[in-house]
């Protein structure tokens, strides 16, 4: 290797290096703005609480609360059974009723979001006191004592998503961001699927037997983890296959910079700024966090959209990877056909 190859001119490496540094600067700036902007001063608004139609005393208390503050949003149900279902399917953080003992009863589910359950208890407790009514609070679905702030589902989801897109990025760096053929694309999908199952099991084992956070539903957590890792990996693989190195930056932006604070993270989504409030319903970290909570604390009815959303992301990722592979293969074939034939060596006469 000559000196020019070992030390290329500045004009050859400076533009690409500057672009990489500027891209990294933009991601870091977005990271700071997203996390600090979303989480520095949580302001709860419209935290949903169920109330049964016809329960006049409970409805009156909820109406009085709503007139004073927008922190609580009454969600009306036709009967007590529907209200209970709303609590266990995580539509609401609490249900307020008026009982035969001439007092209010507040049923919460702190496993959905401890901060939201605390807020509901505080606001409705003050409202009951102002109405001169006793109130009894029951936590129907409490968080584990080993996770009193309910943070483990979020941090576990972050680990799963991080592992997924890093695995895809590592394969892309080693073998190219876009597979050269459909069989190679199939191998990449298979490799990431196996990796996802392994990481799903490892993550569930760490939070279960190793750290002793949860003592039940370990297989369910592992299954959720495998799906989450695979969804993140396939989304990353698809974006990187279409956009190359730029795709890696976009993946980090979607899954980390916006995805983690937009998932609600350590707060309920109702505590986030308006622009991020609904993001947990469609981004991979938010869906994963919701699905882990459902697997550990709630029944199967609460898994509906979270399970569907992660499955859709996985399928879209696979479709994106396959179509990028086909597209790039056609482009290579077209360039090969358009390239003029290379002339052979001149004939020699002896």
C-alpha positions as CSV (number, residue, x, y, z in Angstrom):
1,X,0.0,0.0,0.0
2,X,1.5,3.3,-1.1
3,X,1.5,6.6,0.9
4,X,-1.6,8.0,-0.9
5,X,-3.6,5.0,0.1
6,X,-2.5,5.1,3.7
7,X,-3.0,8.9,4.0
8,X,-5.8,10.0,1.6
9,X,-6.1,13.7,0.9
10,X,-8.2,15.7,3.3
11,X,-10.8,16.5,0.6
12,X,-11.6,12.8,0.3
13,X,-12.4,12.0,4.0
14,X,-13.4,15.4,5.4
15,X,-17.0,15.7,3.8
16,X,-18.0,12.2,5.0
17,X,-16.5,12.7,8.4
18,X,-18.1,16.0,8.8
19,X,-21.5,14.6,7.8
20,X,-21.1,11.8,10.4
21,X,-20.3,14.2,13.1
22,X,-23.1,16.5,12.2
23,X,-25.5,13.6,12.2
24,X,-24.3,12.5,15.6
25,X,-24.6,16.0,16.9
26,X,-28.2,16.2,15.7
27,X,-29.1,12.9,17.3
28,X,-27.5,13.9,20.6
29,X,-29.3,17.3,20.5
30,X,-32.6,15.5,19.8
31,X,-31.9,13.1,22.6
32,X,-31.5,15.9,25.1
33,X,-34.5,17.8,23.9
34,X,-36.8,14.8,23.9
35,X,-35.8,13.4,27.3
36,X,-35.6,16.7,29.1
37,X,-38.6,18.1,27.4
38,X,-40.8,15.1,28.1
39,X,-39.7,14.2,31.6
40,X,-38.4,17.2,33.4
41,X,-41.8,18.5,34.6
42,X,-44.5,15.8,34.2
43,X,-47.9,17.5,34.1
44,X,-50.8,15.1,34.4
45,X,-53.9,15.8,32.3
46,X,-57.0,13.8,31.6
47,X,-56.0,10.7,33.6
48,X,-58.9,8.4,33.0
49,X,-61.0,7.2,35.9
50,X,-64.1,5.0,35.5
51,X,-67.6,5.8,36.9
52,X,-70.8,3.8,36.4
53,X,-73.8,5.6,34.8
54,X,-76.6,6.0,37.4
55,X,-74.2,6.1,40.3
56,X,-75.3,9.6,41.2
57,X,-73.0,10.2,44.2
58,X,-69.9,9.0,42.4
59,X,-70.9,10.9,39.3
60,X,-71.4,14.1,41.3
61,X,-68.0,13.8,42.9
62,X,-66.3,13.2,39.5
63,X,-68.2,16.2,38.0
64,X,-67.1,18.4,40.8
65,X,-63.5,17.3,40.3
66,X,-63.6,17.9,36.6
67,X,-64.9,21.4,37.2
68,X,-61.9,22.2,39.4
69,X,-59.1,20.5,37.4
70,X,-58.3,18.7,34.2
71,X,-56.1,16.2,35.9
72,X,-58.9,13.6,36.0
73,X,-61.1,12.6,33.1
74,X,-64.3,10.7,33.9
75,X,-64.9,7.6,31.7
76,X,-68.5,6.4,31.9
77,X,-69.5,2.7,31.9
78,X,-72.9,1.2,31.6
79,X,-72.6,-1.2,34.6
80,X,-70.1,-2.1,37.4
81,X,-68.9,-5.2,35.4
82,X,-67.9,-3.1,32.5
83,X,-66.1,-0.6,34.8
84,X,-64.1,-3.5,36.4
85,X,-63.2,-4.7,32.9
86,X,-62.0,-1.2,32.1
87,X,-59.7,-1.4,35.1
88,X,-58.2,-4.8,34.3
89,X,-57.8,-4.0,30.6
90,X,-56.0,-0.8,31.5
91,X,-58.5,1.6,29.9
92,X,-58.6,3.5,33.3
93,X,-56.4,3.8,36.3
94,X,-59.2,3.6,38.8
95,X,-63.0,3.2,39.3
96,X,-65.0,5.3,41.7
97,X,-68.3,4.0,43.1
98,X,-70.7,4.8,45.9
99,X,-71.4,1.8,48.2
100,X,-74.2,0.7,50.4
101,X,-72.1,1.8,53.4
102,X,-72.8,5.4,52.4
103,X,-69.2,5.9,51.4
104,X,-67.1,6.1,48.2
105,X,-65.0,3.2,47.0
106,X,-62.0,3.8,44.8
107,X,-60.5,0.8,43.1
108,X,-57.1,1.4,41.5
109,X,-54.5,-0.7,39.5
110,X,-51.1,0.7,40.5
111,X,-49.5,-1.9,38.2
112,X,-50.6,0.2,35.2
113,X,-48.7,3.2,36.5
114,X,-48.0,3.9,40.2
115,X,-47.7,7.6,39.7
116,X,-51.2,7.7,38.0
117,X,-52.7,5.6,40.8
118,X,-51.2,7.9,43.4
119,X,-52.6,11.0,41.6
120,X,-56.1,9.5,41.3
121,X,-56.1,8.6,45.0
122,X,-54.9,12.0,46.0
123,X,-57.3,14.0,43.9
124,X,-60.4,11.9,44.7
125,X,-59.4,11.7,48.3
126,X,-59.5,15.4,48.5
127,X,-62.8,15.6,46.6
128,X,-64.4,13.0,49.0
129,X,-63.2,15.1,52.0
130,X,-64.7,18.2,50.5
131,X,-68.0,16.4,49.9
132,X,-67.9,15.0,53.5
133,X,-67.9,11.5,52.3
134,X,-65.7,8.7,53.6
135,X,-63.6,6.9,50.9
136,X,-62.1,3.5,50.9
137,X,-59.2,2.8,48.5
138,X,-58.4,-0.7,47.2
139,X,-55.4,-1.5,44.9
140,X,-56.8,-4.3,42.8
141,X,-53.7,-4.8,40.8
142,X,-50.7,-3.7,42.8
143,X,-47.1,-3.6,41.6
144,X,-44.6,-6.1,43.0
145,X,-43.0,-5.1,46.3
146,X,-39.6,-5.6,44.5
147,X,-40.6,-2.9,41.9
148,X,-42.5,-0.3,44.0
149,X,-42.2,2.4,41.3
150,X,-43.2,0.1,38.5
151,X,-40.0,0.9,36.5
152,X,-38.9,-2.6,35.6
153,X,-41.3,-3.1,32.6
154,X,-40.0,0.1,31.0
155,X,-36.3,-0.7,31.6
156,X,-36.7,-4.2,30.4
157,X,-38.4,-3.0,27.3
158,X,-35.5,-0.6,26.7
159,X,-33.1,-3.5,26.9
160,X,-35.0,-5.6,24.6
161,X,-35.4,-2.9,21.9
162,X,-31.8,-1.8,22.3
163,X,-30.7,-5.4,21.8
164,X,-32.8,-5.8,18.7
165,X,-31.6,-2.8,16.8
166,X,-28.0,-3.3,17.8
167,X,-28.1,-6.9,16.5
168,X,-29.4,-5.7,13.2
169,X,-26.8,-3.0,13.0
170,X,-24.0,-5.4,13.8
171,X,-25.1,-7.8,11.0
172,X,-25.4,-4.9,8.7
173,X,-21.9,-3.7,9.4
174,X,-20.5,-7.3,8.9
175,X,-22.5,-8.4,5.9
176,X,-23.8,-5.2,4.4
177,X,-26.9,-3.2,5.3
178,X,-28.9,-4.8,2.4
179,X,-28.6,-8.5,1.7
180,X,-27.4,-9.4,-1.7
181,X,-30.1,-11.9,-2.5
182,X,-33.4,-13.2,-1.1
183,X,-31.7,-16.3,0.4
184,X,-29.3,-14.1,2.2
185,X,-32.3,-12.0,3.4
186,X,-33.9,-15.2,4.7
187,X,-30.7,-16.1,6.6
188,X,-30.6,-12.7,8.2
189,X,-34.2,-12.9,9.3
190,X,-33.6,-16.4,10.7
191,X,-30.5,-15.3,12.5
192,X,-32.3,-12.4,14.1
193,X,-35.2,-14.6,15.0
194,X,-32.9,-17.0,16.9
195,X,-31.2,-14.1,18.6
196,X,-34.5,-12.6,19.6
197,X,-35.6,-15.9,21.3
198,X,-32.3,-16.1,23.2
199,X,-32.4,-12.5,24.3
200,X,-36.1,-12.8,25.3
201,X,-35.2,-15.8,27.6
202,X,-32.1,-14.1,29.0
203,X,-34.0,-10.9,29.8
204,X,-36.8,-12.8,31.6
205,X,-34.3,-14.8,33.5
206,X,-32.4,-11.7,34.6
207,X,-35.5,-10.0,36.0
208,X,-36.9,-13.3,37.4
209,X,-34.5,-15.8,39.0
210,X,-31.4,-13.7,38.9
211,X,-32.6,-10.3,40.3
212,X,-35.7,-11.8,41.9
213,X,-38.0,-9.0,40.7
214,X,-40.8,-11.1,39.5
215,X,-41.6,-14.6,40.6
216,X,-44.2,-15.6,38.1
217,X,-45.1,-15.4,34.4
218,X,-41.4,-15.8,33.3
219,X,-42.3,-17.7,30.1
220,X,-44.8,-15.0,29.2
221,X,-42.2,-12.3,29.7
222,X,-39.7,-14.3,27.6
223,X,-42.2,-14.6,24.8
224,X,-43.0,-10.9,24.9
225,X,-39.3,-10.1,25.0
226,X,-38.6,-12.3,21.9
227,X,-41.3,-10.6,20.0
228,X,-40.1,-7.1,21.0
229,X,-36.5,-7.9,20.1
230,X,-37.5,-9.3,16.8
231,X,-39.8,-6.3,16.0
232,X,-37.0,-3.8,16.8
233,X,-34.5,-5.9,14.8
234,X,-36.7,-6.2,11.7
235,X,-37.6,-2.5,11.8
236,X,-33.9,-1.6,12.0
237,X,-33.0,-4.1,9.3
238,X,-35.6,-2.7,6.9
239,X,-34.7,0.9,7.4
240,X,-31.0,0.2,7.1
241,X,-31.5,-1.9,4.0
242,X,-33.2,1.0,2.3
243,X,-31.1,3.9,3.6
244,X,-27.8,2.4,4.6
245,X,-25.8,4.4,7.2
246,X,-28.5,7.1,7.3
247,X,-31.0,4.4,8.2
248,X,-29.0,3.7,11.4
249,X,-29.4,7.2,12.5
250,X,-33.1,7.2,11.7
251,X,-33.6,3.9,13.7
252,X,-31.9,5.5,16.7
253,X,-34.1,8.5,16.4
254,X,-37.3,6.4,16.2
255,X,-36.5,3.7,18.7
256,X,-34.5,5.6,21.3
257,X,-34.6,9.4,21.0
258,X,-38.3,9.6,20.5
259,X,-39.3,6.0,21.3
260,X,-38.2,5.8,25.0
261,X,-39.7,9.1,26.3
262,X,-42.7,8.7,24.0
263,X,-43.4,5.3,25.5
264,X,-44.3,7.0,28.8
265,X,-41.3,5.4,30.5
266,X,-41.3,6.1,34.1
267,X,-44.5,8.1,33.9
268,X,-48.0,7.3,32.6
269,X,-48.6,8.7,29.0
270,X,-51.1,11.2,30.5
271,X,-48.1,12.9,32.3
272,X,-46.3,13.7,29.1
273,X,-46.5,16.7,26.8
274,X,-49.3,16.6,24.3
275,X,-47.0,15.9,21.3
276,X,-45.7,12.7,22.9
277,X,-48.9,11.5,24.7
278,X,-50.2,9.1,22.2
279,X,-46.9,7.8,20.9
280,X,-46.8,4.8,23.2
281,X,-49.7,3.4,21.2
282,X,-47.6,2.9,18.1
283,X,-43.9,3.0,18.9
284,X,-42.0,-0.2,19.7
285,X,-40.8,0.7,23.2
286,X,-44.2,1.8,24.3
287,X,-45.9,-1.3,22.9
288,X,-43.3,-3.5,24.5
289,X,-43.7,-1.8,27.9
290,X,-47.5,-2.1,27.7
291,X,-47.3,-5.8,26.7
292,X,-44.8,-6.6,29.5
293,X,-47.2,-5.1,32.1
294,X,-50.0,-7.1,30.6
295,X,-48.0,-10.3,30.8
296,X,-47.0,-9.8,34.4
297,X,-50.0,-8.1,36.0
298,X,-53.1,-8.3,33.9
299,X,-55.2,-10.8,31.9
300,X,-55.0,-11.6,28.2
301,X,-57.7,-9.0,27.3
302,X,-55.2,-6.2,28.0
303,X,-52.7,-7.5,25.5
304,X,-54.9,-6.7,22.4
305,X,-53.4,-3.7,20.7
306,X,-49.9,-4.0,22.1
307,X,-49.6,-7.6,20.8
308,X,-51.1,-6.6,17.5
309,X,-48.9,-3.5,17.1
310,X,-45.6,-5.4,17.7
311,X,-46.7,-8.1,15.3
312,X,-47.5,-5.5,12.6
313,X,-44.1,-3.8,13.1
314,X,-42.4,-7.2,12.7
315,X,-44.2,-8.0,9.5
316,X,-43.6,-4.6,8.1
317,X,-39.9,-4.9,8.9
318,X,-39.7,-8.2,7.2
319,X,-41.5,-6.8,4.2
320,X,-39.3,-3.8,4.1
321,X,-36.1,-5.9,4.2
322,X,-37.3,-8.2,1.4
323,X,-38.4,-5.4,-0.9
324,X,-35.2,-3.5,-0.3
325,X,-33.2,-6.7,-1.2
326,X,-35.2,-7.2,-4.4
327,X,-35.0,-3.5,-5.3
328,X,-31.2,-3.4,-4.9
329,X,-30.8,-6.7,-6.8
330,X,-32.7,-5.3,-9.7
331,X,-30.6,-2.2,-9.7
332,X,-27.3,-4.2,-9.7
333,X,-28.6,-6.3,-12.6
334,X,-29.7,-3.2,-14.5
335,X,-26.3,-1.5,-14.0
336,X,-24.6,-4.7,-15.2
337,X,-26.7,-4.8,-18.3
338,X,-26.0,-1.2,-19.1
339,X,-22.2,-1.5,-18.6
340,X,-20.4,-1.9,-21.9
341,X,-18.5,-5.0,-22.4
342,X,-14.9,-4.8,-21.3
343,X,-12.6,-5.2,-24.3
344,X,-10.3,-8.2,-24.2
345,X,-6.5,-8.1,-24.7
346,X,-5.3,-7.4,-28.2
347,X,-4.8,-10.4,-30.4
348,X,-1.2,-11.5,-31.0
349,X,0.2,-13.0,-34.1
350,X,3.0,-15.4,-34.1
